[in-house]
Amino acid sequence: MSTDPEAAIRIKAEQQLTEHSSKYGQIMQSHLIAGLKRSYMFLRLASSDLVRGCTEHPNAPQSVLAHVYTLVRSNKQHRRAFLKAVLRHFEELEKTSLEMLLFLSDNLAHFPYATLEEPLFVAHHIDVTLSVTGSTLLQSFNEAIWGRKESSNEDNEDIHSLLQRDCNINQLADCCYSSYGCFLLLLLKRHLQRCYGLSDSKCQKYTPNESNKTYEKAVTKKCGISFDPNLVVDALRNDTLNKTQMKTKEEYLKTYLEFKQMMNKLDPFDAEDDQSDHEVTTTTTTAVVPSEAVADDSRDPKPQSSAPQKVRIPSTSSNGSTGQRKTKRTKPRKQRFVSFPFYFLFFIFEQY
């Protein structure tokens, strides 16, 4: 009832949710997803139009489940479990209707995120889902357009060249229908990046298991940025998801090209990151060379280049002496300690 259009009913329901959360926190956590589905079903019955997961305020749209999210936001473990459970519906495209996926993506786009870690966590799991689902879908597109034994030529892929191909229209239509869920994830990630200033490199460097205080700082959402999945909304309103109303071959191919373009932008090549990786590799190689030079130091006392001599310092022992000095002092001590009992026994034997 927290999604009821009537403000009085909605406020009363939110008060009861807050009380139950403070008293029965664990029970609430186990029933959040079930309550989320019931909220969608309630809105679907109460509305004759397409069900959306956000209020229609042009300047600052809000999630209809914003209060539910605030109940789990303070606890990191509960918050992550809730977000992962919501995103898991996008991995089961055959079991979840596209209208419900639109409802969930609206809520994920407009949840009241308080720290930088929250939108980064959502963007990270979008990448994980698309790396499997999106890649599989692209392969299905290639099979429908180019055939199983042929690979797509990325340099010549445009609408005019693709129209000349003898495509499998039925398989191409199935791929287009399945791509709408991935479209929602791609648009959702782009929206979060724009609202919270998340660059591609920042999203790639983030890992959920890393404890970094930078991710715990407060974040402010930029105003005036709307989440507009018009492609999916138009498909639902025009009933183009009904396979009895076949679209033209050109429309299917345009959907494929748009989907492929967005997938290619998911993990762009960064020249600066590649240069930093090259520098790390060079530094690692240089650090190996001095260790070999130290091993051959007794045979070749000539000084090496300036860079290896600086790195040669870690080869010293804990008392500050080099490995060669340690060998000279340790070896005589070992001989005296071992040979002493034999000379003593020989002296006693001569006395008798």
Helices and strands as residue ranges (DSSP letters): H 7-23, H 25-30, H 32-46, H 66-73, H 76-87, G 88-91, H 98-110, H 117-146, G 154-156, H 159-163, H 169-196, H 200-205, G 213-216, H 230-237, H 249-264, H 271-295, H 306-311, G 313-315, H 323-351
